[in-house]
Amino acid sequence: MSDTTENAARAGDEGIESYRESVAAVRELLGGRRVYAYILTFGCQQNEADSEKLAGMAEQMGYTLCDEPDIASLIVVNTCAVREHAEKKALSVIGQFKHCKRRNPGTVIAVCGCMVSQRHRAEELKERYPYVDLSFGTSDLRLFPSLLLERLKGGRRSFTLPPDRPPVPEYMPARRALNYRAWVSIMYGCDNYCSYCIVPYVRGRERSRSPEAVEAEVRGLVESGCLDITLLGQNVNSYGRGCGFGCDFPGLISRLSRIPGDHLLRFMTSHPKDATRELADVMASSGHVARQFHLPAQSGSDRVLSAMNRGYTADEYIGKVSYIREKLPGCVLTSDIMVGFPGETEEDFAATLELMRTVRFDMVYSFIYSPRGGTPAASMPDQVPEDVKGDRMRRLLELQTSISAQINEGLEGRTMRVLCCGPSRTDAGMLECRTEGWKQVLVPAGSLEEGRYADVEITGTGAFTLRGTPADGK
């Protein structure tokens, strides 16, 4: 196999039989020995879902998953490319793994994900990280066993780039991190090309899974006892577009809502330009869809939204929110807001704050804009100075903290159904639970069982965390 970067289109038609042959061949090479695989994930929920597939394939090939890279014979780094900082952090960690290779030259180091879907990063790995054995992009997860097999057989290092129209394979297993929560990808890629975003360039054009395949996966999860299922896509609202399924996203939600069981469905991310009234109507009529809606606004300035290529105005956004709240009373509404987009004036930023006051989000995930190479916004004039971005971010956070605290104050004394999710990572002796709207509730450890629903009385509130006790007083 060539040591040069090459296009992975050569393997685009590789199907289930080839996949199974590669998996079986790796198992044979391992010879039943106990060998370990370590998988490190950077990035979003989609990357987490991809890593579950990587873990499933590793186990299928005969590896035992571990939490320590020092004992691993296979190290996989699943990377993110949303921000330059994320790439630099991943590269720094990859650089540390050369010590693992030095101790055990037989260790295979693989890098995958969004970062290495870019040609310059794949080339950089090949030239500057000689201890990295192979890389493959987000649309080439199915090639993992075949690429690994060739390297284990003594083949040269490989650095693949994604094909123009990758397939949507259904045969890759997934090893779920939890048995009561799951990510389910319903589509891949993005066609929106927001001017600041690298995703369409690293995850490719939109491809949707068939509704039959999605339903089969969700039904299997519910039947196995899964309680909380998140449907994933860069823009779930464009699910099925151009695929000839005869099923759009509201249709898919309606179909999945008919699966019996005690479970909740949620989804992300939803693009405002494609969020329809029909979707809110379907959510309102279903007993299985969480009253939670993540609807990224990004800005309250129409001029900035146009420069971002978002496809809606602030008034259109507010109109969609009003309908959602009309049909879904009590719905938890969250959003993404970007501060300091090129050319953003104080007037533009004031419009964003006004949008926040009008909508009153339960929570906002806020970001300071940083130029992303390969996107149109990176070369736009009038880049906002860093000190101005920092000041605007401070003011935005102050406003949102106040709004979140006021909203949560109204929950004190209420009894709410929560999903018990495990020990808190920040508060010792507390169990982290989540409401239907995914608000965090901390209760004393030992009072409730992880992986179960429970009723909790809210005894204290803050901007970002609620506190409670079991409603039965135990």
N, C-alpha and C positions, 0 to 999 in steps of 0.2 A: 504494500500500500504506500502511496506517495507520501512523502514528508512535507508536501506543500499544502497550502490551504486550497480546498477544492469545493465545488458546489455539490450539495447533498442531493441534488435532483436525480442523480444516478440511482439513488435508492428510493425515489419517490413512490415507486410501484411495489415496494417490498410489502408483502402481506403477512397474514397470520402464520402461514406455514414456514416462511423464512424466519419469522420471529421465533417460533417454537423450536426450530432447528438450532438457532443460535443459543437460546436459553439452555437447551439440553446439552449442547456442546460445551458450554461454560461449566455446567454442573459436572460433566464428565472430567473436564480438566482439573477441577477442584478435587475430584476424587473422594468426596465424602469427608474431607478434612474440615475442621472447624475454623473457618476464616471469617474475619470481621469486615463490615462495611460501615463507614462513617459518612453521614450526609449532613451538610451544613446549608441552611437556607437563608437567603437575603430577600427582602422585598415583600410583595403584597400577598393577598390570600390566594391569588392564582398561582403564585410561586409555591405557596404551601401545598396547594392541591397537586402541582406538578411533582413536588418532592414526595408526596404520598405514593405517586405512581413509580417514581424512581426507587423508593423503598420496597414497594411491592415486587418490582422486577428483580431487585438485588436478592430478596429472599427467595424468589422463584429460581434464581440461578444458583442458590446454595449458600449465600452469605448470611451471616448472623449480624443484625444491626447492633451498633454500639454507640456509646456517647463519648468515646475517647479516640481521637485520631492516632495517638501513639501506638495503639494495638491493631489498627486497621490495615488490611491488605488492599482495601479499596476506599479511596477518599473521593467524595463527590461534592463539589461546591456549586450550588444553584444560585445564580447571580441575578441582580437587579440592575436596570439601566435608567430608571426614571430620573435620577439626578447624578451629576458627576461625582458627588460625594459618595454615593452608594457604590459606584464603580471603584473608586480609589480605596474604599474600605475593603471591598472584596479582594482587590489585587494585593492589599497589604496582608490579608489573612492567607491568601494563596502563597505569598512569599514565605510565610512561616512554615508551610508544609514541606519545604525543601529539606528540613531537618528530619522529617519522617522518612523521606526518600533516602537520605544519607544513612540512616540507621538500618533501613530495610530497602535495598535497591529494587526488590520485587514489588513494592507497593505501586499500585496504579492510581494516578491522580487524574481525575476527570473534572472539567469545568463546563457547566452548561448554563442555560437560561438566557435572559434578555441581553446581558452584556456581550456575550460572545456571538450573538446574532449579528453584530456589527463587524464588518470586515477588518477595520483597523484594530479592534480588540483581539480578534482571532489571530491576526498577524503578530500583534504584540506578544500574545501568549507563546506563539511558536518561536519567536526570536529571542525574547527576554526571559522566558521561564522554561528552560530546557527540561526541568523535572516534571512538567505537565505532560501527560501522555496523550490526552485527547480532549476535544471540545465539540459541543454540538448545541444548536439553538433550541428555542422553545418548541418549534414545530417538528423537531427531530427526536423527541424522546423515544419513539419506537425503535430508533437505531441503536440505542444504548447497548443492548446485548450483542449486536453484531460488531459494533466498534470495539467493545471490550474484548470480545472473542479474538479478533484479529490482533490486538495488542498482546493478549496473553499468549498467543501462538508465536510471538516474536515479530509481529509486523511493526512497521514504522509508526511513529506518532501521526495522529490525524486531527485535522482541524476543519470541520465541515461548516458550510454556510447554508442557510435554509433555501429550499426551492421556492419558486414563485407562487405555486399553488399547492401547498402541502396537503396530504390527505388527513382525514379525521378518523384515526384507528380506534376501534372499540375493544381491542383485545388486551390492552395493558392492565395488569392488576394494580390495585391500590392497597397500601397498608395504612389504615386509618390510625391517626395518633390517638383518637378517643373513640369509644364505641357508642357514645351518646350524642356526639356532634360530628358533622361531616360537611366537607365542601364537595359540590358537584358542579363541574364545568359543563355548561350547556352550549358554549360557543367559544371560539378562539379568534384572536386578531381584532382589528378595528379599522373602519373605513372613514373615520371622522376627520382625522388630520388637524386636530387643534394645533395652533401654530407653535405652542410651547412644548408639545408632547412627542416623545420618541417612540411611544408604543407601536404605532402602525408600522414603523420601520424595523422593529425588532420582533414583533409578534405576527406580522403579516396582515393580509386582508382578512375580512370576516369569513369564518366558516362555522356553520352551526351543526351540532349533532342532531340526529333524527329525534323526533318526539318519542318514538318507540324506545330508542336506546336510553334517553333520559328517564322516561317513566320506569323502565326496567331497573335502572340503577337506584332510583329513589324508592321504588317499591321494595327492592331487596334490602335497602337500609332500614326502612320502617319495619319490615318483618323481622329484622335482626335486633330490633329494640332501639334504633336511633331516634332521638327525641327532637333534635334541632338540625335542620338541613339548610345550608346556604347555597343558592344557585349562583354561579359565577359567570361573568362575561365582562369584557371591557365596556360594552353597552348592551345590557340584556334586552333593552327595548327594541333592538333591531334583530332579535332572534328570528331565524327562519327567513329573513329577507333574501330573495333571489334563489332560494333553495328548492322551491317547488313542493314544499311539505304540505302546504295548505294549513299551516299552523303558525300563528304569530306568538308573541310573548304572552299576551293575555290569554290566548287559547291554550298555551302550554301550562300556565298557572292554573287555569280552570281544570285542565286534564289531571294535573298532579293533585289538585285539591280533592279529587274524588277518591284518592287512595285512603282507605280507612286506617285508623290508628290514632294514638295519642302523640301527636308530633306537630311541630311548627315548621313552616317554610318561610325563608326570607331570601333576599336577593341583593346583589350589588354587581356592578354599579349601573345606575339608571341615568341616562342622558336626558336632560330637560327637554331638548328639542323633539324627542321621540316619546316622551312620557304622555300617554293618552288617558282620556277620561275612562275609556273602556278598562284600562288596567286598574284604576281606582275602583271602578264598579265591581270587577271580579274579586278584588281583595275584600271589598265590603261584604260580598255574598258568601265568602268562604270562611269556614271555621278553622282552617289550617294555615292561613297566611298571617304572619305576625303583623301587628299594627306598628310597623316601622318602615320608614321610607328615607333612604339616603339619596339626596338629589343635589349633586354638586352645582352650586351657582357660579363659583369662581370670582365673580365681580358683580357689583351693582351698577356699573357704568356701561351704558349701551355702546359707547365709543370703544371702550376696552374690550367688551364682549365681541364686538365686530372684529377687532384686531386679533383676538384670540381664535376667531373662526368657530365660535360656539353655536351660532345658528338660532339665537333667540334674544329677546330684549328683557330688561328687568321687569317690565310690566307683564310680559308673557309668562315669565317665571312665577311672579306673584300670583297670577291667575291660576296657574297649575296648582300651586300650593293651596290656594283657597278652595279649589275643588277637592283636593285630597282631604283637607280637613273637614269639609262638608260631608263627604262620604265616609270618612274614617275618624270619627270623634276620638280624641285622646291619642291619635297617632303620634309616635315619637319621630320628629323630623330632624335629620342631621344633614350637614352639607360640607363641601370643600370650598375654601376661600383662598385665593392667591393674592399676595401683597407684593407690590413693586413690579408689576408687569411693565415692559418697556413703554415709556411714554405716559405712564400713569401719573396724573396730576393730583394735586390736593383735592380738587373738585371731584375727580374720579373716585378717589378714596372716600371722600365724604358720601358719595352715592352708595358705596359698598356698606358703610356704616348705617346709612339710612335703610338699606335693604334688610340688614340684620335686625334693626329696630322694628321694622314692619313685619317681618316673617316670624321673628322670635324663635330661632332654632333651639332645640334641646342641647345640641352640641355642634361645634364647628371644628373641622380638621383644617388648620390654617398652615399655609406654606409661604415662605419668602421665595419669590422667583429667583432662580439662578439660571444663567444661560446654559442651554443644553445643545452641544454641538450636533449638527445635522438637522436642526429644526429651524424654521423661518424666523422665530422670535429671537434666536441667538444673534442674528445679524441686523436686527431692527435698530434704528437710531434711538436716541434719548433713553439709554439705559439709566435706571434710577439709582442714585448713589446708595451705598450700603447703609450709611447712617440714617438716611431718610426711610429706607425699608424697615430698619430696626425700630424706629420711632413709630411708624405706622402699625407694625406688628404688635408693639406694646399696647397701643390704643385699642386695637382690635380685640386683643386678648382681655383687656380690662372690661370692655363692653360685653363680650360673650360670657365671661365669668359671672358678671352681674346678672345677665339674662338667665343663664343656666341655674344659678342659685335661686332666683325668684321662682322659676318653673318648678324646681325640685322641692321648694318649701311647701308647695301645695300638696305634696305627696305624704307629708308626715301624718302619722296616725292611720293611714290606709293599709289594708291588707292586700298584698300583691302576690300573684303566683310567680315563682322564680325557678330557674334551672340552676341546680347546685353544680358548680364547675370546678371545685377543687381548692386547695390551700391558696390563700392570697400570697402573691409574690412581694407585696409591699408592707402588709400588716401582719406581723407574726401573731399566731393564735386565732386567726380569722379565716373563715371560709368565704370564697368569692362566689357570689350568685349573680344571675342575670335575669332581669325582667323580660317580658315579651318584647318591649322596645329596646332591649339590650343595655339598659342602665345597670351599672354595677351596684350591688348590694352586698355589704359585708355583715356576716353573722358570726357568732362565736363558733370556733371549730369544735367539732364533735356533736353539735346540736342537730345537724342534718347530714344526710348521706349524699356523697358525690354521685353525679349521674342520675339524679332523680328530680322530679318536680316537687315543690313544696310551697306552702303558703307562709308568707312572712309579713309581720307587722312592721311598718317603717317607723323607727323610733328616733332617727336623726337624719339630717340632710346636709349636703354641701353642694358645691357647684358641679362636682364630677363623681361623687360617691355618696351612696345612701347607706344607712346602717339600720339593722333590724334584728328582730328575734323571731323564732318560730311562732306562728300564730296560735298554736295550741299551748304555748307557754312552757314547753319542755326545754 
